[in-house]
Amino acid sequence: MGRWLPLESNPAVLNKFLGDIGVPSSWAINDVLGMDEELLATVPQPVAAVILLYPINDTNEAFKTQQEESIDADGQEVSDKVYFMKQCVGNSCGTVALIHAVGNNTEQIGLSDGALKSFLEKTEAMSPEERGNSLEEDEGISSAHEDSAKEGQSATVDRDTQLDTHFIAFVHVDGKLYELDGRKKYVINHGDTSPDSLLKDSATVCKQFMERDPKELRYAVVALTANPE
């Protein structure tokens, strides 16, 4: 497995990356400052996706195993419109989460010609594993990722460092809230949602992550929203 420099959970860094791969400036990453209704109300609308940075620790790994075993046993319904890819490149979770965020909202976002539009078209008929492998070979996205990762504090992290935090995305597809995590075997269906309730419903799941290990502070939440500027 190849390794990239990690992206940091910093809207300026993430927005530079999105702009470089063809996401129009009418959409942007914005901080979500808290999970209660008053703070959620400050997030620009509409919200296309929510991205959670969470710690990889024993508690979350145990829950991941339990969740996958439950789906193995009972199955779940997943829309065939969901775009999902596995993470096959070390430290690429930020890019994978952003691809999930945009790739499941191409109709409303309207991508410009560029690296991401080309990648989504090229990988449309691929399996999640094939998409993950294709990302490592994609020069347009990998170079944009590296350029953005050199911004901010990420430039001080060696690419061989084994990070213990991880990005995932939450999106609305066909009336359901889906968690897209390139480290998991499956897309996770979290039940009903809508474009208007996506932020609130995603925040509910993010709070569940936080409540599983209340002493853990390494969480951050951002949202892909219409750009208020």
C-alpha positions, 0 to 999 in steps of 0.5 A: 500500500502506498502512503500519502501525506495526510490532509488535516481537518481544516476548511482552508486546506480541504477547500483548496483540494476541492477547488483543485480537483474541479469542485465549483467555488459555490460549494465549500467545507465549513466547520460544524462547531457543535452538535446541538440545534443552536450551533447546527443552525449556524451551518450554511444551507443546503448541506450536501454531506457531513464529514467526521474525523474520529479517533481509531482506538480500541472502543471504535475498533470494537464497535466497527467489528460488531457492526460488520458482524451484525450486517454479515448476519442480518444484511441491510438495504443499500441503494444502488445509487450510493457511490462507495470506495475502499481506502487502499492508500495510506493516509488518504482517508480525507480524500476518500471522504471528500470523494464520497461527499461530492461523488454522491451529490454530483447532480446538485454540485455540478462538477467542472471538468477536472480530476474528480469528474474524470475519476468518477466517470472512470470508476462509475462501473467499478467495485469499491475495491477497484475504485480504491486501487484506481485512486492510488494510480490517479495522478490528478487527484494524488497531486492535488492531495499532496499539494493541499496536504503541504498546507497548514500543520500537515506539512510537519507529519511524515507520510510514514507516520501511522495516524490514529484519526480517520475521516468518514462521510455521511450523505443522503441518497434515496431518502436514507442516511449513509455512512461511508467509511473506506476502512469498513466492509460495508456502507452503513445505512443509518435510516431515514433522512432528507436533504433538509434533515441531513445535518441534524441526522448526521449529528445524531450519529456523530454524537453516538461516536462521541458518547461511546468514549466520552473521555476521548476529545479527538473529534472534529466535524465539518460539512460540505455546504453551499458557499455563503460568500 
